[in-house]
């Protein structure tokens, strides 16, 4: 079988895995394809934590045709007992002849052990097929499973001169309809979405996912002094999504009761010069199996996620960045992207890697990954 054929079937596995984006945490996105004589005889994907894994669905569909067939999967099959039995056992029992894998599973309980189990059973294994695409697919999982911290994405819309609101604070809508649709896709993929209390007070957003079949992620509000009004629209979405308010002070019993009445949980954290300590919040989210966090603003919260500006160089607390530039100019003293954050030397600037840009309607979309530590 040619390299291109292998890539075609791994690409199919990736396509299948994407059907469950935003729904598998804390598990990875996995798709599987069983191929017999060059024809697909079984497919599957992991739909949610606790449900059968992708390999199991694909093997069940293939039934007897799985014997002597090839299995294509974007992530190394598991070999440990979790909520479901090891996939390696099912693969061996089905009589699969060869297994083609995108990337190894960085989970310390797997990480090569699944491949070793298959090889001990006499199954041929090949890895590294469309590896970069497979890593991107599970970028949140790969970070979370090794650090117990969520993968953080910053998202902003701005004018051409880098303003996120006018001099009066108006920001609806800076970006066009195509960009806003893309943002709803981002919300659908992420476990949680976050804004600062300033955004709640200025815009009163719903922070819902308005696409067909979408689901509303957990909503996290950074609010040092507990100024969020209980009547804010974010608490009154049609879905039963959770809302957490991260604050620096201990709420009164009356405040806890009032917010509990609108389905919100108040969590108190230590503070730092920028407000609520973001590292403490991220660790708490990790304990709750929140694998990915989308930060939508405002500017001060975004600046806080860029890290300690007194460090040299600054170390971002975020992993990925999206910027949607609209073809307009606000000028003057309009609200900048990252107020209060500034570096003195060009060489100390926060840099991004693996960048790309594209048109979204009349807007220009930008995507990149923050460099950390020895990546610089």
C-alpha positions, 0 to 999 in steps of 0.5 A, a space after each residue: 500500500 502506498 504512502 498516499 493510501 495510508 494518508 487518505 485513511 488516516 485523514 478519514 480517521 481525523 474527519 471522523 474524530 472531528 464529529 465529537 469536537 468539544 464533547 470527549 473531554 477529558 478523553 482525546 478525539 479519535 477516529 478509526 477506519 478498518 480497511 480490507 482489500 483497499 475498501 473501507 469495511 468499518 468506521 467509528 469515532 469516540 463520541 464522549 467520555 465513557 462511551 465505546 472508543 473509536 476502534 470498538 465502533 469500527 471493529 463492530 461495523 467490520 465484524 468478520 471482515 476485520 480478520 486480516 484487515 488493516 486498522 487506521 487510527 489517528 491516536 495510539 490505541 489504549 492498553 489500560 482499563 479505564 471507563 472502558 476495556 483496553 482497545 488493544 485487546 479488542 484489536 488483537 481478538 478481531 484478528 487485525 493484521 496491521 495497524 497504522 497510527 498517526 501519533 503516540 498517545 502522550 498519556 503516561 498510561 499509554 505512550 508506546 505501551 499500546 504499540 508494544 502490546 500489538 507488536 507482541 501479538 504479532 501485529 505490524 504497526 506503523 506510526 507517524 502518518 499525518 503526524 502534524 495534523 493528528 497533533 493539531 487535532 488533539 492539541 488540547 488533549 496533549 497538553 492536558 494529559 501531561 500537565 493537567 492544565 487546559 489548553 488556552 486560546 485567546 480570541 480577539 476582533 480588532 480594527 486595523 489600528 488594533 482597537 477592540 472598541 471605540 472611544 465610547 466602548 462600543 464593540 458590536 460588531 467589529 468583525 463581520 458575519 463570517 468571523 462571528 460564525 467562525 467564533 461560534 465554531 470555536 466556542 463549540 470546540 472548547 470546554 469553557 469560554 471566559 471573559 472579564 467582568 468589564 465585558 459583562 458590564 459593557 456588552 452583556 453577552 450571552 456567550 452561547 454557541 449559535 450554530 446547529 447542533 452546537 453546545 454551550 461551553 462552561 462560562 468563566 467570568 473573571 471578576 475580582 470584586 464580584 461586580 457581575 449582576 445576577 440579571 446578566 444574560 450570561 446566566 439566562 441561556 436556554 441551555 443548562 450550561 454551568 457558570 463560574 465566577 472567579 473572584 479575589 474575595 470571599 462572597 457573603 452567604 447572601 451573594 452565594 445564595 443570589 448567584 446560586 439562584 441563577 445557576 452560578 458558582 463563585 470560586 475565590 482565588 488568590 490575587 496578583 497585580 493583574 487581578 485574580 491569579 490566572 495560574 490558580 484558576 487554570 489549575 482548578 479548571 484542570 481538576 474539573 477536567 476542563 481540557 480547553 479554554 477560549 478567552 474572548 476578552 476584554 483587553 485587560 484579561 487578554 493582557 493578563 494571559 500574556 503573562 508577567 510583563 516584568 519577566 524577561 522575556 514574558 511567558 504567556 499563559 495562553 497557547 494559541 491566538 486568533 485575531 480577526 482584523 476588520 477593515 475599519 479604523 477607530 483611531 484616537 484613544 479607543 480601547 487597545 488590544 492589550 492595555 497595560 501590557 508592554 515590553 521595552 526591547 524588540 527582542 523581548 516581544 512575545 512571538 508566535 509560531 506556525 502562523 497562518 492568515 486567511 480571508 473571512 468575508 471582508 475580515 482578515 483572520 490570523 492564527 498562531 501559537 505562542 512560543 514558550 520557554 526553549 521554543 524561542 
